[in-house]
Amino acid sequence: MAKIMEGKGLAEDIRDSVKQKVEMLNGMGIEVGLALMLVGDNPSSKQYMAATLKACKGTGIKPYEYKFPESVSINELLNAVHSINNDERIHGLLVFFPLPRRINSRKIVNSILPEKDVDGLGSIPIGKFAAEESTLQLYSEQYDPAITHHLGFLPCTPFGVIRLLEYHKVEIKGKHAVVIGKSLAVGKPLSLMLLTKEATVTICHKETKNLAEMTRQADILCTAAGKPNLITGDMVKDGAVVVDIGINMLENGKVAGDIDFDSVSQKASLVTPVPGGVGPVTIAMLLENTVKSAKARI
């Protein structure tokens, strides 16, 4: 039976550190601000926003809410981003995805100043990490915030996965890691981070043939496909570490991940729950990046 790899403990540690830094900055007359941009009424995004607002309140970061109807134009969103870029009260901007399909999401993300792109999804931070210019951030929590400010932030969810694995003493070096999903938000950067940590990495996606054959080879299996019950116990190697990054809103209003938890937990050595696994760490990483942005501008 697998041990539960919960994210609550790590998230609390990160938030406590953030709170101390926010109080220090407050003492210098600096109020740390985070902008949250929500378009439409996507249930997952609304839930994520509510959790982020709660976390901001707990750490002393001031949130600035930007809510738009589904019918918003791309020009309205770009104007809002440019306004946030020029607002000295705001040190970071998080855009909740997905945006309406008619909106060019990459154009929105790339319009965010790199030093305020605390979710780390713009072309500049992603490109610098892929070029191994900012990989130092994976190895030290104590690096100078000015380094991050210059090189760009690492994407919160995949970096949170790495931090969670290390928090639970999971050895990454030399292991075979299988990542399901190739999105720019999770799959691609997570694969690069695991590769940087010297794992052997296999990337799977919706066109992968014989998925179970691939997943049964994994020492570390990470799934971010957004498909409930995609991974069942017979697809997991005995003793594997399973990280479920999937977020799926079920018809009954509950949140589920990508794995069949009951069967997978019979085979894995460690497994993350949904909710309560990667999610809290992602939000904590977002707050950590925001306070680093504020510190770098002192």
N, C-alpha and C positions, 0 to 999 in steps of 0.2 A: 504493500500500500504506500502510495507516494506521500511525502511530506508536502505541506502546503507552502508554496513560495510567495507569501503575502508581501504586499508592497507598503503596508501601513507603517512599519517600523522605520524603513529607510525614508519614506516621505516625511515622517515626523522629524527625523534628524535633519533633513534638508530644510524643512520649514523653520525649525528652531534656529538654525544658522542664519537663514534669511531674516528672521525677525530681529536677531541681534544686530545684523548689518543695517537693517532699516532704522532701528533705534539710533545707531551711531550716526547715520546720515541725517536723521531728524535733528540730532543734537548740533549738527553743522548747518541747520536751516534748509536742508534739502528734503523735500517730500518725494518719495519714489512713486511714479505713476505708470500704470499699464492700461493701454487702450484695448478694448475687446470689440470686435466688429462681427455682428451677426446679421445675416440676410435670410429673410423668410422664417419659417416655423419648423425646420427640421428637428424632430424630437431628440436625436442624438446630440446635435449642436446645442440645443437649449439646455439639455442636461449637463453637458460639458461646461457651458457658460455658467450655470448655477453653481457647479462645483468649484469653478475658478474664482467666482465672486466670493464664495465662502472662504477659500484659501487666502485670497487677498485680505479679507477682513481679519483673518487670524494672524497675519504677518505684518499688518500695518501698511501694506501697499495700497495706494489709492487707485481704484478702477475708474476708467472712463468708458462708458457704454455708448456704442454706436450701433443702433438697430435700424435696419432698412427693410422695407417690404420686398416680397419676391419680385415685384415689378421694377425694382431699382435699375437704373441704367449704369453701364460701365463708367460713364463720365462722372456720375454722382459718386461712385465708389472711389474713383481715382482722385477726385477733388477732396474727399474725406481723408484719404491716405496722405495726400500732399499737406493737408492741414495738420495732421498728426505729426508728420515729419518735421514741421516747423514749430511745433508746440514744445517749448522747453519744459513744460510740466510733465511730459510723457516720455518715458524711457524705453518703452517697448510696445509693440503692436502684435496682437494675435488675431488672425482672421479665421473664423470657424468655417470649415469645409464640410460638405460640398457647397459651392456656390451654384446658382442656377446655370444650367448647361449652356445658355446663350452667352454667359459671361466668361471671358478668357481669364481663367484663374491665375495662370502664370504671369499675365500682364499685371494683375493686381499685386501679386506677391513680389514681383521684381520692381515694383514702384516703391516698396518700403525701403527706407535707408538701411543698409546692412547693419549699422550700429543699433538700429531699433528692431531689426528682424530677429526677435528673441526666440521665435519658433524655428529659426535656422533653415528655412525652406527656399530662400531666394537663390538665384543662380550663382551669386558671388560666394556665399558661405558653402554651398554644396560643391561648387567648383574648386574652391580652395582646399576643402577636405579631400576631394577626389585626387587632387594634385599633391596630397600629403604635405600641405603647408600648415595645416592646423591640427594635425593628429596628436600633438603634444597634449591637447585637452583631454584625451582619453586616458592619460597616465597620471594626471595630477589634478586634485581638486583645489590646490592652493596657488595655481599660476596667477600671475598678475592680470587683473581684469582688463588692463589696457591691451594685452595680447589678444584677448577675445574680441575686444572692440575693433581691433585692426584687422583680424583675420576672419571674423564672423563667428556666429554661434553655431554649435552643433545641433541638429534636429532633436527636439526634446524627447520624443517617444523612443527612437532607437538608442539614443544616449542613455535614456532611463533604463532600457533593457540591459545594457552593458553594466550600468551601476547596480541594478538589481541582481544580476548574476554574480557580480563580485561581492555584493553584500551578503549573499547566501553561500559564499565560498565555493562557487562553481569554477573549476579550472577551464579556461577557454583555449589556451595555447595547446596546439597539437590535436584538438578535438575536431570531429567532423560535425559541422553545423549545417543544418538544412533550413533554409528560409523559404516560406511559402508566401508569395506576394512580391511584386516588383515595383510597387508605387514609390514615387519620389519622397513621399512623407515617411514611409517606414521601410519597405523591403529593400530598396537600393542602398540607402545610407546604412541600414543595419548590416547588410552584407559586407559593405566596405569596412565598417567598424569591426566586425568579427574577423575579417581578413587582416586588418591592421593588428588585431590581437593575436594573430598567427594561428587562427583556426583554418581548417580546410573547409571551404564554403561551397555549397550547392544551392542554386536558386531555382525554385519551382514556381509555376504560375498556372493559369487556367488552361494553357495549351500543353502542359507537361503530360506525357504519356506514362502510364503505370506509376501514378503518384505514390501509392503504398510501397512500391519497391524502393523508391527514393527515401521516403520517411523512415522506413525500417532500418536504414543505414545511419541515422542521425544519433550522435551522442547528445547534441543539443538541437532540439526542434523548435523553431519559432514560426508561428503562423499568424499572418495578418491579411487573410483573404476576405474577411467579411462574409463568411458563409457558415451558418450554424451547423454543428455536428459534422463538419468536413473531416475531422480527424477522429477516428475511433481506436479503441484499444489494440485491435489487430494490426494497426498501421504503425505501432510504436515499439521500438526495441526495448527489451527488459533493461530497466535502470536508466533510461534516457531522461534528460532534463527537458521539460516541455514548457515553453513560454507562449501563452495564448494572448495575442495582442488584438484579436478580433473584437469588434463592438457591433452587436446586432440587436436591434430593437424587435422583440417578438410581438405577436399580435396581442398577447395578454398584458403588454406594457412592460414586461421584464427585460432585462439586459442579459444577453448571452454572448459567449465567445465563439471560437471556431471549433472547439473540441467537444467531444462527448465526455464530459468530466468523469462520470462514474466509471466508464470502461478504461479510459486513459490512466486514471489514477491507480488502477490495478497493476499497470505495467511500469509506469514512470517512477523514478526515484524522487523527483521534485516536479511540481506542477503549479502554475499560477492560476488563481481563481479569477473569474470575471463575474461581477466587479470585484475590486479589491486587490488586484495584482499590479499590472503595469500602470493602470489609470492614475492612481494617486501619485505615483512617481513622476509621470509625465507632467502633471500640474506643478509638482514641487520643482521640477527642473525648469519649467517656464518661469517661475518666480525667482529661482536662483539666477537665471540669465538676466532677468529684468533688473535685479539689484546689482549685478555685475556691470550692466550698462550704465546704471546711475553712478556707481563708484568710479568708472573709467572716465567720467566727465567732470570729476572734481577739479 
